[in-house]
Amino acid sequence: MPGLIQLIAREDEKGRVVGAAHLAWSLGMLSGSLGGGKLIDWGPIWPFGISVLFCLGALACGVGLFRLHGKNENPLN
């Protein structure tokens, strides 16, 4: 995550972006645990099916960031 923050955040807003990223991470962990428990009540396959949808969404976000920042930029240099 810090590598992405280095790419997308300006120097003066990195602290705020890191805070927002940690908030999103914590809320995701909490809602994932609660939602996963509820999905297990519906059936054991539901949590896996829903996680596939979220993974596809994350892949779409990654591709969007890649296109936004260009193919020729190398963040490791």
N, CA, C and O atoms as CSV, one atom per row, in Angstrom:
chain,resi,resn,atom,element,x,y,z
A,1,MET,N,N,0.801,-1.198,0.000
A,1,MET,CA,C,0.000,0.000,0.000
A,1,MET,C,C,0.848,1.268,0.000
A,1,MET,O,O,0.503,2.201,-0.725
A,2,PRO,N,N,1.919,1.361,0.755
A,2,PRO,CA,C,2.701,2.598,0.731
A,2,PRO,C,C,3.235,2.954,-0.651
A,2,PRO,O,O,3.372,4.135,-0.971
A,3,GLY,N,N,3.538,1.958,-1.473
A,3,GLY,CA,C,3.998,2.244,-2.827
A,3,GLY,C,C,2.927,2.943,-3.648
A,3,GLY,O,O,3.228,3.868,-4.402
A,4,LEU,N,N,1.677,2.506,-3.506
A,4,LEU,CA,C,0.578,3.163,-4.214
A,4,LEU,C,C,0.361,4.579,-3.690
A,4,LEU,O,O,0.076,5.497,-4.459
A,5,ILE,N,N,0.498,4.748,-2.387
A,5,ILE,CA,C,0.328,6.077,-1.811
A,5,ILE,C,C,1.406,7.022,-2.333
A,5,ILE,O,O,1.135,8.195,-2.591
A,6,GLN,N,N,2.620,6.517,-2.486
A,6,GLN,CA,C,3.692,7.334,-3.051
A,6,GLN,C,C,3.344,7.776,-4.475
A,6,GLN,O,O,3.686,8.886,-4.882
A,7,LEU,N,N,2.669,6.916,-5.223
A,7,LEU,CA,C,2.317,7.236,-6.604
A,7,LEU,C,C,1.185,8.246,-6.730
A,7,LEU,O,O,1.231,9.125,-7.590
A,8,ILE,N,N,0.172,8.127,-5.880
A,8,ILE,CA,C,-1.040,8.908,-6.110
A,8,ILE,C,C,-1.164,10.145,-5.232
A,8,ILE,O,O,-1.971,11.021,-5.543
A,9,ALA,N,N,-0.408,10.253,-4.162
A,9,ALA,CA,C,-0.592,11.360,-3.227
A,9,ALA,C,C,0.494,12.420,-3.400
A,9,ALA,O,O,1.662,12.117,-3.640
A,10,ARG,N,N,0.062,13.668,-3.271
A,10,ARG,CA,C,1.036,14.756,-3.247
A,10,ARG,C,C,1.764,14.728,-1.911
A,10,ARG,O,O,1.294,14.112,-0.955
A,11,GLU,N,N,2.885,15.379,-1.850
A,11,GLU,CA,C,3.724,15.360,-0.641
A,11,GLU,C,C,2.987,15.923,0.574
A,11,GLU,O,O,3.157,15.429,1.689
A,12,ASP,N,N,2.175,16.947,0.362
A,12,ASP,CA,C,1.494,17.591,1.486
A,12,ASP,C,C,0.249,16.839,1.966
A,12,ASP,O,O,-0.317,17.196,2.999
A,13,GLU,N,N,-0.182,15.820,1.251
A,13,GLU,CA,C,-1.386,15.094,1.668
A,13,GLU,C,C,-1.137,13.622,1.944
A,13,GLU,O,O,-2.094,12.866,2.111
A,14,LYS,N,N,0.100,13.196,1.998
A,14,LYS,CA,C,0.387,11.766,2.205
A,14,LYS,C,C,-0.114,11.257,3.550
A,14,LYS,O,O,-0.604,10.131,3.634
A,15,GLY,N,N,-0.004,12.057,4.598
A,15,GLY,CA,C,-0.497,11.629,5.909
A,15,GLY,C,C,-1.989,11.367,5.905
A,15,GLY,O,O,-2.461,10.390,6.486
A,16,ARG,N,N,-2.724,12.242,5.249
A,16,ARG,CA,C,-4.180,12.079,5.166
A,16,ARG,C,C,-4.532,10.840,4.355
A,16,ARG,O,O,-5.457,10.108,4.705
A,17,VAL,N,N,-3.800,10.604,3.276
A,17,VAL,CA,C,-4.078,9.441,2.430
A,17,VAL,C,C,-3.739,8.152,3.171
A,17,VAL,O,O,-4.468,7.166,3.060
A,18,VAL,N,N,-2.645,8.146,3.924
A,18,VAL,CA,C,-2.300,6.963,4.718
A,18,VAL,C,C,-3.380,6.700,5.764
A,18,VAL,O,O,-3.770,5.553,5.978
A,19,GLY,N,N,-3.863,7.758,6.414
A,19,GLY,CA,C,-4.939,7.598,7.390
A,19,GLY,C,C,-6.201,7.037,6.768
A,19,GLY,O,O,-6.844,6.155,7.338
A,20,ALA,N,N,-6.555,7.550,5.594
A,20,ALA,CA,C,-7.749,7.044,4.904
A,20,ALA,C,C,-7.562,5.590,4.487
A,20,ALA,O,O,-8.503,4.800,4.547
A,21,ALA,N,N,-6.352,5.236,4.064
A,21,ALA,CA,C,-6.087,3.848,3.667
A,21,ALA,C,C,-6.212,2.911,4.863
A,21,ALA,O,O,-6.778,1.825,4.741
A,22,HIS,N,N,-5.693,3.317,6.007
A,22,HIS,CA,C,-5.801,2.467,7.199
A,22,HIS,C,C,-7.240,2.377,7.699
A,22,HIS,O,O,-7.664,1.330,8.189
A,23,LEU,N,N,-7.989,3.470,7.577
A,23,LEU,CA,C,-9.401,3.431,7.950
A,23,LEU,C,C,-10.164,2.460,7.047
A,23,LEU,O,O,-10.960,1.650,7.523
A,24,ALA,N,N,-9.911,2.550,5.739
A,24,ALA,CA,C,-10.583,1.642,4.807
A,24,ALA,C,C,-10.200,0.190,5.091
A,24,ALA,O,O,-11.048,-0.701,5.036
A,25,TRP,N,N,-8.918,-0.049,5.395
A,25,TRP,CA,C,-8.462,-1.404,5.718
A,25,TRP,C,C,-9.195,-1.935,6.948
A,25,TRP,O,O,-9.676,-3.068,6.943
A,26,SER,N,N,-9.280,-1.122,7.998
A,26,SER,CA,C,-9.932,-1.566,9.237
A,26,SER,C,C,-11.422,-1.804,9.036
A,26,SER,O,O,-11.967,-2.794,9.526
A,27,LEU,N,N,-12.076,-0.907,8.323
A,27,LEU,CA,C,-13.501,-1.100,8.062
A,27,LEU,C,C,-13.751,-2.328,7.193
A,27,LEU,O,O,-14.744,-3.032,7.377
A,28,GLY,N,N,-12.856,-2.583,6.255
A,28,GLY,CA,C,-12.975,-3.772,5.426
A,28,GLY,C,C,-12.819,-5.055,6.224
A,28,GLY,O,O,-13.546,-6.025,6.012
A,29,MET,N,N,-11.857,-5.050,7.150
A,29,MET,CA,C,-11.665,-6.235,7.997
A,29,MET,C,C,-12.894,-6.476,8.883
A,29,MET,O,O,-13.338,-7.613,9.041
A,30,LEU,N,N,-13.430,-5.410,9.450
A,30,LEU,CA,C,-14.589,-5.542,10.323
A,30,LEU,C,C,-15.817,-5.996,9.539
A,30,LEU,O,O,-16.482,-6.958,9.922
A,31,SER,N,N,-16.113,-5.309,8.454
A,31,SER,CA,C,-17.304,-5.675,7.684
A,31,SER,C,C,-17.140,-7.032,7.006
A,31,SER,O,O,-18.119,-7.759,6.837
A,32,GLY,N,N,-15.915,-7.382,6.616
A,32,GLY,CA,C,-15.678,-8.698,6.021
A,32,GLY,C,C,-15.938,-9.827,6.995
A,32,GLY,O,O,-16.520,-10.850,6.636
A,33,SER,N,N,-15.505,-9.638,8.227
A,33,SER,CA,C,-15.742,-10.672,9.244
A,33,SER,C,C,-17.228,-10.826,9.545
A,33,SER,O,O,-17.751,-11.938,9.611
A,34,LEU,N,N,-17.892,-9.697,9.726
A,34,LEU,CA,C,-19.324,-9.759,10.030
A,34,LEU,C,C,-20.129,-10.261,8.832
A,34,LEU,O,O,-21.013,-11.106,8.974
A,35,GLY,N,N,-19.812,-9.732,7.654
A,35,GLY,CA,C,-20.536,-10.156,6.450
A,35,GLY,C,C,-20.260,-11.605,6.089
A,35,GLY,O,O,-21.165,-12.320,5.658
A,36,GLY,N,N,-19.019,-12.048,6.262
A,36,GLY,CA,C,-18.682,-13.443,5.981
A,36,GLY,C,C,-19.429,-14.402,6.886
A,36,GLY,O,O,-19.870,-15.465,6.449
A,37,GLY,N,N,-19.570,-14.025,8.144
A,37,GLY,CA,C,-20.343,-14.857,9.062
A,37,GLY,C,C,-21.794,-14.966,8.651
A,37,GLY,O,O,-22.399,-16.033,8.745
A,38,LYS,N,N,-22.351,-13.852,8.193
A,38,LYS,CA,C,-23.747,-13.867,7.744
A,38,LYS,C,C,-23.900,-14.685,6.461
A,38,LYS,O,O,-24.885,-15.405,6.296
A,39,LEU,N,N,-22.928,-14.575,5.556
A,39,LEU,CA,C,-22.989,-15.348,4.312
A,39,LEU,C,C,-22.869,-16.850,4.563
A,39,LEU,O,O,-23.475,-17.647,3.848
A,40,ILE,N,N,-22.098,-17.239,5.564
A,40,ILE,CA,C,-21.985,-18.661,5.921
A,40,ILE,C,C,-23.349,-19.214,6.339
A,40,ILE,O,O,-23.665,-20.374,6.076
A,41,ASP,N,N,-24.157,-18.363,6.996
A,41,ASP,CA,C,-25.500,-18.801,7.381
A,41,ASP,C,C,-26.349,-19.134,6.150
A,41,ASP,O,O,-27.182,-20.039,6.202
A,42,TRP,N,N,-26.145,-18.407,5.039
A,42,TRP,CA,C,-26.900,-18.663,3.813
A,42,TRP,C,C,-26.411,-19.908,3.098
A,42,TRP,O,O,-27.198,-20.608,2.461
A,43,GLY,N,N,-25.127,-20.188,3.196
A,43,GLY,CA,C,-24.560,-21.355,2.529
A,43,GLY,C,C,-23.045,-21.214,2.459
A,43,GLY,O,O,-22.534,-20.097,2.391
A,44,PRO,N,N,-22.329,-22.316,2.473
A,44,PRO,CA,C,-20.867,-22.244,2.544
A,44,PRO,C,C,-20.197,-21.709,1.274
A,44,PRO,O,O,-19.033,-21.313,1.328
A,45,ILE,N,N,-20.886,-21.686,0.147
A,45,ILE,CA,C,-20.271,-21.204,-1.091
A,45,ILE,C,C,-20.371,-19.686,-1.231
A,45,ILE,O,O,-19.581,-19.092,-1.965
A,46,TRP,N,N,-21.308,-19.050,-0.558
A,46,TRP,CA,C,-21.553,-17.619,-0.706
A,46,TRP,C,C,-20.334,-16.738,-0.422
A,46,TRP,O,O,-20.055,-15.843,-1.220
A,47,PRO,N,N,-19.601,-16.942,0.662
A,47,PRO,CA,C,-18.436,-16.065,0.895
A,47,PRO,C,C,-17.410,-16.125,-0.232
A,47,PRO,O,O,-16.798,-15.111,-0.567
A,48,PHE,N,N,-17.220,-17.294,-0.811
A,48,PHE,CA,C,-16.245,-17.431,-1.895
A,48,PHE,C,C,-16.738,-16.755,-3.168
A,48,PHE,O,O,-15.953,-16.126,-3.878
A,49,GLY,N,N,-18.020,-16.876,-3.462
A,49,GLY,CA,C,-18.576,-16.220,-4.639
A,49,GLY,C,C,-18.507,-14.704,-4.538
A,49,GLY,O,O,-18.159,-14.029,-5.507
A,50,ILE,N,N,-18.835,-14.171,-3.383
A,50,ILE,CA,C,-18.777,-12.721,-3.179
A,50,ILE,C,C,-17.328,-12.234,-3.228
A,50,ILE,O,O,-17.056,-11.153,-3.750
A,51,SER,N,N,-16.404,-13.019,-2.690
A,51,SER,CA,C,-14.989,-12.598,-2.715
A,51,SER,C,C,-14.451,-12.560,-4.146
A,51,SER,O,O,-13.580,-11.745,-4.450
A,52,VAL,N,N,-14.949,-13.418,-5.022
A,52,VAL,CA,C,-14.546,-13.358,-6.434
A,52,VAL,C,C,-14.976,-12.022,-7.042
A,52,VAL,O,O,-14.223,-11.417,-7.805
A,53,LEU,N,N,-16.159,-11.572,-6.712
A,53,LEU,CA,C,-16.632,-10.278,-7.228
A,53,LEU,C,C,-15.754,-9.131,-6.726
A,53,LEU,O,O,-15.419,-8.225,-7.489
A,54,PHE,N,N,-15.386,-9.170,-5.453
A,54,PHE,CA,C,-14.519,-8.126,-4.910
A,54,PHE,C,C,-13.126,-8.175,-5.531
A,54,PHE,O,O,-12.514,-7.134,-5.767
A,55,CYS,N,N,-12.627,-9.369,-5.793
A,55,CYS,CA,C,-11.316,-9.495,-6.447
A,55,CYS,C,C,-11.348,-8.937,-7.865
A,55,CYS,O,O,-10.386,-8.307,-8.305
A,56,LEU,N,N,-12.432,-9.161,-8.574
A,56,LEU,CA,C,-12.562,-8.580,-9.911
A,56,LEU,C,C,-12.617,-7.057,-9.850
A,56,LEU,O,O,-12.060,-6.380,-10.714
A,57,GLY,N,N,-13.276,-6.524,-8.846
A,57,GLY,CA,C,-13.297,-5.070,-8.653
A,57,GLY,C,C,-11.919,-4.522,-8.345
A,57,GLY,O,O,-11.544,-3.467,-8.855
A,58,ALA,N,N,-11.153,-5.232,-7.509
A,58,ALA,CA,C,-9.784,-4.802,-7.199
A,58,ALA,C,C,-8.898,-4.863,-8.433
A,58,ALA,O,O,-8.048,-3.995,-8.633
A,59,LEU,N,N,-9.090,-5.878,-9.255
A,59,LEU,CA,C,-8.332,-5.979,-10.498
A,59,LEU,C,C,-8.651,-4.809,-11.428
A,59,LEU,O,O,-7.752,-4.248,-12.055
A,60,ALA,N,N,-9.919,-4.448,-11.516
A,60,ALA,CA,C,-10.316,-3.308,-12.345
A,60,ALA,C,C,-9.690,-2.014,-11.827
A,60,ALA,O,O,-9.259,-1.177,-12.621
A,61,CYS,N,N,-9.638,-1.842,-10.512
A,61,CYS,CA,C,-8.985,-0.659,-9.942
A,61,CYS,C,C,-7.498,-0.648,-10.259
A,61,CYS,O,O,-6.942,0.402,-10.582
A,62,GLY,N,N,-6.852,-1.793,-10.170
A,62,GLY,CA,C,-5.430,-1.877,-10.490
A,62,GLY,C,C,-5.142,-1.547,-11.945
A,62,GLY,O,O,-4.181,-0.841,-12.250
A,63,VAL,N,N,-5.970,-2.055,-12.835
A,63,VAL,CA,C,-5.797,-1.751,-14.253
A,63,VAL,C,C,-6.035,-0.265,-14.500
A,63,VAL,O,O,-5.333,0.348,-15.304
A,64,GLY,N,N,-7.005,0.312,-13.826
A,64,GLY,CA,C,-7.270,1.743,-13.967
A,64,GLY,C,C,-6.105,2.587,-13.495
A,64,GLY,O,O,-5.753,3.571,-14.146
A,65,LEU,N,N,-5.499,2.221,-12.371
A,65,LEU,CA,C,-4.324,2.949,-11.889
A,65,LEU,C,C,-3.155,2.801,-12.845
A,65,LEU,O,O,-2.406,3.751,-13.073
A,66,PHE,N,N,-3.000,1.624,-13.397
A,66,PHE,CA,C,-1.921,1.396,-14.356
A,66,PHE,C,C,-2.102,2.280,-15.582
A,66,PHE,O,O,-1.142,2.872,-16.075
A,67,ARG,N,N,-3.317,2.368,-16.064
A,67,ARG,CA,C,-3.589,3.211,-17.236
A,67,ARG,C,C,-3.456,4.688,-16.899
A,67,ARG,O,O,-3.020,5.480,-17.734
A,68,LEU,N,N,-3.829,5.061,-15.681
A,68,LEU,CA,C,-3.758,6.459,-15.269
A,68,LEU,C,C,-2.319,6.951,-15.188
A,68,LEU,O,O,-2.024,8.079,-15.582
A,69,HIS,N,N,-1.434,6.122,-14.685
A,69,HIS,CA,C,-0.050,6.535,-14.480
A,69,HIS,C,C,0.866,6.172,-15.638
A,69,HIS,O,O,2.053,6.497,-15.602
A,70,GLY,N,N,0.368,5.536,-16.620
A,70,GLY,CA,C,1.152,5.264,-17.818
A,70,GLY,C,C,1.947,3.983,-17.737
A,70,GLY,O,O,2.318,3.517,-16.660
A,71,LYS,N,N,2.197,3.432,-18.896
A,71,LYS,CA,C,2.912,2.158,-18.991
A,71,LYS,C,C,4.416,2.339,-18.933
A,71,LYS,O,O,5.137,1.394,-18.614
A,72,ASN,N,N,4.904,3.533,-19.233
A,72,ASN,CA,C,6.343,3.739,-19.316
A,72,ASN,C,C,6.967,4.180,-18.010
A,72,ASN,O,O,8.191,4.171,-17.882
A,73,GLU,N,N,6.167,4.563,-17.044
A,73,GLU,CA,C,6.719,4.987,-15.763
A,73,GLU,C,C,7.074,3.777,-14.913
A,73,GLU,O,O,6.300,2.824,-14.819
A,74,ASN,N,N,8.228,3.819,-14.308
A,74,ASN,CA,C,8.665,2.757,-13.419
A,74,ASN,C,C,8.802,3.334,-12.018
A,74,ASN,O,O,9.744,4.081,-11.755
A,75,PRO,N,N,7.875,3.001,-11.103
A,75,PRO,CA,C,7.912,3.595,-9.760
A,75,PRO,C,C,9.100,3.120,-8.940
A,75,PRO,O,O,9.382,3.699,-7.891
A,76,LEU,N,N,9.793,2.101,-9.377
A,76,LEU,CA,C,10.928,1.604,-8.603
A,76,LEU,C,C,12.211,2.392,-8.850
A,76,LEU,O,O,13.176,2.241,-8.101
A,77,ASN,N,N,12.239,3.212,-9.868
A,77,ASN,CA,C,13.433,4.027,-10.151
A,77,ASN,C,C,13.401,5.335,-9.419
A,77,ASN,O,O,14.327,6.136,-9.547
